[in-house]
Amino acid sequence: MLGGWIFMAFGWRAVFVFLALLGLGLALVTARQLHETLPPAARQPLHPVLLARRYGQVFSTPGFVLLTLAGGLGFNAYFLYVLSAPVFLIQHLGLAETGFGWFFIPTVLAMMAGSAVSARLAGRLSPVRTVGVSVATMLVAAACNLAVSGLLSPGLPQSVLPIMLHTFGMAIGLPCLTLLALDHFPEHRGLASSCQSFLQMLVSALCAGVAAPALWGSVQRLAVGSAASLALSLVCCGLWWLRFHPRAEARP
């Protein structure tokens, strides 16, 4: 939303200037304020050979990789629209450059609501059952999105409501997928978390460079691409369930 106003006031190059300054500011604040929280005895050495060995162990653990990809692909079913937002909103929905809020405000509010539901379900449902609720919600959202894109003209609110439902469902299950993946490395959660972020950002980079430009030409292709990303996420969940779920349930 802010980028749209910057673009209107100063041109598209100013958006990149703003992002560079924002990144620099975040780096400075992080360096000064984000201190190590682990006690010295619990910290891991930064020896490159040891790190490489542990990275290799994380990336070669199938259960961790499957759960991480499941979360990343489920997120990318929504992120595809984020990457395609200029085309989706301006060309297909007919909004102005300052109209990005019509997409991002409702989808982010839905995401916040899903996170609140996830917190309420914690302790009441097992992580696997919570993921099941999330999956069911996202499947309904994908079906609605395909129907809307195929049967109705692009516009508000019909083109945004299914994406809202997807982000709501996604936010219910994503914390559980994250924690289930990190449970594979209880003594190295920080390292596993960084590997998790790397894999998910790699999926997002491929989506940004390959999928989004190939699909943003029509709302129908975007809906199909989003549904395909969700389907791949479900394949990863299914493979994890078949191969590792009994072992996961056996862990305390």
C-alpha positions as CSV (number, residue, x, y, z in Angstrom):
1,M,0.0,0.0,0.0
2,L,2.8,2.4,0.9
3,G,4.6,1.5,-2.3
4,G,1.6,2.6,-4.3
5,W,1.6,6.0,-2.7
6,I,5.4,6.3,-3.1
7,F,5.0,5.4,-6.8
8,M,2.4,8.0,-7.4
9,A,4.4,10.7,-5.6
10,F,7.9,10.0,-6.7
11,G,7.9,7.3,-9.4
12,W,8.7,3.6,-9.4
13,R,12.5,4.1,-8.7
14,A,11.6,5.7,-5.4
15,V,10.1,2.4,-4.2
16,F,13.5,0.7,-4.4
17,V,15.2,3.6,-2.7
18,F,12.7,3.3,0.1
19,L,13.3,-0.5,0.4
20,A,17.1,0.0,0.5
21,L,16.8,2.5,3.3
22,L,14.4,0.3,5.1
23,G,16.7,-2.7,4.8
24,L,19.7,-0.6,6.1
25,G,17.6,0.7,9.0
26,L,16.5,-2.9,9.9
27,A,20.1,-4.1,9.7
28,L,21.3,-1.4,12.1
29,V,18.5,-1.9,14.6
30,T,19.1,-5.7,14.5
31,A,22.8,-5.3,15.0
32,R,22.3,-3.0,18.0
33,Q,19.2,-4.4,19.7
34,L,18.8,-8.1,18.8
35,H,21.2,-9.7,21.2
36,E,22.0,-13.5,21.6
37,T,19.5,-14.9,24.1
38,L,21.1,-18.3,24.7
39,P,23.5,-18.6,27.7
40,P,27.2,-19.2,26.6
41,A,27.1,-22.9,27.5
42,A,24.2,-23.5,25.1
43,R,25.6,-21.6,22.1
44,Q,26.8,-23.5,19.1
45,P,30.3,-22.9,17.6
46,L,30.5,-21.2,14.2
47,H,33.1,-23.6,12.9
48,P,32.4,-24.0,9.1
49,V,33.0,-27.8,9.1
50,L,30.7,-28.3,12.0
51,L,28.0,-26.0,10.5
52,A,28.2,-27.7,7.2
53,R,27.8,-31.1,8.8
54,R,24.7,-30.0,10.7
55,Y,23.3,-28.2,7.7
56,G,23.7,-31.5,5.7
57,Q,22.0,-33.4,8.5
58,V,19.0,-31.0,8.5
59,F,18.6,-30.9,4.7
60,S,18.9,-34.7,4.5
61,T,16.1,-35.4,7.0
62,P,13.0,-36.3,4.9
63,G,10.4,-35.5,7.5
64,F,11.8,-32.1,8.1
65,V,12.0,-31.3,4.4
66,L,8.5,-32.6,3.7
67,L,6.9,-30.5,6.4
68,T,8.9,-27.4,5.5
69,L,7.9,-27.7,1.8
70,A,4.3,-28.3,2.9
71,G,4.2,-25.0,4.7
72,G,6.1,-23.2,2.0
73,L,3.9,-24.4,-0.8
74,G,0.7,-23.7,1.1
75,F,1.9,-20.2,1.7
76,N,2.9,-19.8,-1.9
77,A,-0.7,-20.5,-3.0
78,Y,-1.4,-17.1,-1.4
79,F,2.0,-15.6,-2.2
80,L,1.4,-16.1,-5.9
81,Y,-1.2,-13.4,-5.6
82,V,1.1,-11.1,-3.7
83,L,3.8,-11.4,-6.4
84,S,1.1,-10.8,-9.1
85,A,-0.6,-8.0,-7.2
86,P,0.2,-5.2,-9.6
87,V,-1.3,-7.2,-12.6
88,F,-4.1,-8.8,-10.6
89,L,-5.3,-5.6,-9.0
90,I,-4.7,-3.0,-11.6
91,Q,-5.2,-4.9,-14.9
92,H,-7.7,-7.6,-13.9
93,L,-9.7,-5.9,-11.1
94,G,-9.4,-2.4,-12.5
95,L,-8.0,-0.7,-9.3
96,A,-5.7,2.3,-9.1
97,E,-2.1,2.1,-8.1
98,T,-3.2,3.3,-4.6
99,G,-5.8,0.5,-4.3
100,F,-3.6,-2.3,-3.0
101,G,-5.3,-2.0,0.4
102,W,-8.5,-3.6,-1.1
103,F,-6.4,-6.8,-1.3
104,F,-3.9,-6.7,1.5
105,I,-6.0,-5.4,4.3
106,P,-8.7,-8.2,4.1
107,T,-6.2,-11.0,3.5
108,V,-3.9,-9.9,6.3
109,L,-6.9,-9.5,8.7
110,A,-8.0,-13.0,7.7
111,M,-4.4,-14.2,8.4
112,M,-4.5,-12.6,11.9
113,A,-7.9,-14.2,12.6
114,G,-6.5,-17.6,11.5
115,S,-3.5,-17.1,13.9
116,A,-6.0,-16.4,16.7
117,V,-7.9,-19.5,16.0
118,S,-4.7,-21.5,15.9
119,A,-3.8,-20.2,19.3
120,R,-7.3,-21.2,20.6
121,L,-6.9,-24.7,19.2
122,A,-3.5,-25.2,20.8
123,G,-3.9,-27.7,23.6
124,R,-7.4,-28.7,22.5
125,L,-6.5,-30.4,19.2
126,S,-3.3,-32.2,18.3
127,P,-1.0,-30.4,15.8
128,V,-1.9,-33.0,13.2
129,R,-5.7,-32.4,13.7
130,T,-5.1,-28.6,13.6
131,V,-3.3,-29.0,10.3
132,G,-6.4,-31.1,9.1
133,V,-8.7,-28.2,9.9
134,S,-6.3,-25.9,8.0
135,V,-6.2,-28.2,5.0
136,A,-10.0,-28.5,4.8
137,T,-10.4,-24.7,4.9
138,M,-7.8,-24.1,2.2
139,L,-9.4,-26.8,0.0
140,V,-12.7,-25.0,0.2
141,A,-11.0,-21.7,-0.5
142,A,-9.3,-23.2,-3.6
143,A,-12.6,-24.6,-4.9
144,C,-14.3,-21.3,-4.4
145,N,-11.4,-19.5,-6.1
146,L,-11.6,-21.7,-9.1
147,A,-15.3,-21.3,-9.4
148,V,-15.2,-17.5,-9.0
149,S,-12.4,-17.1,-11.5
150,G,-14.2,-19.4,-14.0
151,L,-17.8,-18.2,-13.6
152,L,-17.7,-14.6,-12.5
153,S,-16.1,-11.4,-13.9
154,P,-13.0,-10.3,-12.0
155,G,-13.9,-7.6,-9.4
156,L,-14.5,-6.8,-5.8
157,P,-15.3,-8.5,-3.5
158,Q,-15.7,-11.8,-5.3
159,S,-12.1,-12.1,-6.5
160,V,-10.6,-11.4,-3.0
161,L,-13.0,-13.4,-0.7
162,P,-11.6,-16.9,-1.6
163,I,-8.0,-15.6,-1.1
164,M,-9.1,-14.3,2.3
165,L,-10.5,-17.7,3.2
166,H,-7.2,-19.3,2.1
167,T,-5.0,-17.0,4.3
168,F,-7.4,-17.7,7.2
169,G,-7.0,-21.5,6.8
170,M,-3.3,-21.2,6.1
171,A,-2.6,-19.3,9.3
172,I,-4.4,-22.0,11.4
173,G,-2.1,-24.7,10.3
174,L,1.2,-23.0,9.5
175,P,2.4,-22.7,13.1
176,C,1.8,-26.5,13.7
177,L,3.7,-27.4,10.5
178,T,6.6,-25.2,11.6
179,L,6.8,-26.8,15.1
180,L,6.4,-30.3,13.8
181,A,9.3,-29.7,11.5
182,L,11.5,-28.2,14.2
183,D,10.7,-31.1,16.5
184,H,13.1,-33.2,14.4
185,F,16.0,-31.1,15.9
186,P,15.0,-30.3,19.5
187,E,18.6,-29.3,20.4
188,H,19.3,-27.2,17.3
189,R,16.0,-25.4,16.7
190,G,17.7,-22.2,15.7
191,L,19.8,-23.8,13.0
192,A,16.8,-25.9,11.8
193,S,14.7,-22.7,11.7
194,S,17.2,-21.0,9.5
195,C,17.2,-24.0,7.2
196,Q,13.4,-23.9,7.2
197,S,13.4,-20.3,6.2
198,F,16.0,-20.9,3.4
199,L,13.9,-23.7,1.9
200,Q,10.7,-21.7,2.0
201,M,12.3,-18.6,0.6
202,L,13.8,-20.8,-2.2
203,V,10.2,-22.0,-3.0
204,S,9.1,-18.3,-3.0
205,A,11.9,-17.3,-5.3
206,L,11.0,-19.9,-7.8
207,C,7.4,-18.8,-7.6
208,A,8.5,-15.2,-8.1
209,G,10.8,-15.9,-11.1
210,V,8.9,-18.6,-12.9
211,A,5.3,-19.2,-11.7
212,A,4.0,-15.7,-11.2
213,P,5.1,-14.3,-14.6
214,A,3.7,-17.4,-16.4
215,L,0.3,-17.2,-14.6
216,W,-0.6,-13.6,-14.0
217,G,-2.0,-13.1,-17.5
218,S,-5.4,-14.2,-16.4
219,V,-7.4,-14.7,-13.2
220,Q,-8.1,-18.3,-14.2
221,R,-4.5,-19.2,-14.5
222,L,-3.7,-17.6,-11.2
223,A,-6.5,-19.6,-9.6
224,V,-5.2,-22.9,-11.2
225,G,-1.6,-22.1,-10.1
226,S,-2.7,-21.3,-6.6
227,A,-4.6,-24.6,-6.4
228,A,-1.6,-26.5,-7.9
229,S,0.6,-25.1,-5.2
230,L,-1.8,-26.2,-2.5
231,A,-2.0,-29.6,-4.1
232,L,1.7,-30.0,-3.9
233,S,1.6,-28.9,-0.3
234,L,-1.0,-31.7,0.4
235,V,1.2,-34.2,-1.4
236,C,4.1,-33.3,1.0
237,C,1.7,-33.6,4.0
238,G,0.5,-36.9,2.8
239,L,4.0,-38.3,2.3
240,W,4.9,-37.2,5.8
241,W,1.8,-38.7,7.2
242,L,2.5,-42.1,5.5
243,R,6.2,-42.3,6.4
244,F,6.6,-40.4,9.7
245,H,3.3,-39.7,11.4
246,P,3.4,-42.8,13.7
247,R,6.9,-41.9,14.8
248,A,5.9,-38.3,15.4
249,E,2.9,-39.4,17.5
250,A,5.2,-41.7,19.5
251,R,7.4,-38.8,20.5
252,P,6.6,-37.3,23.9
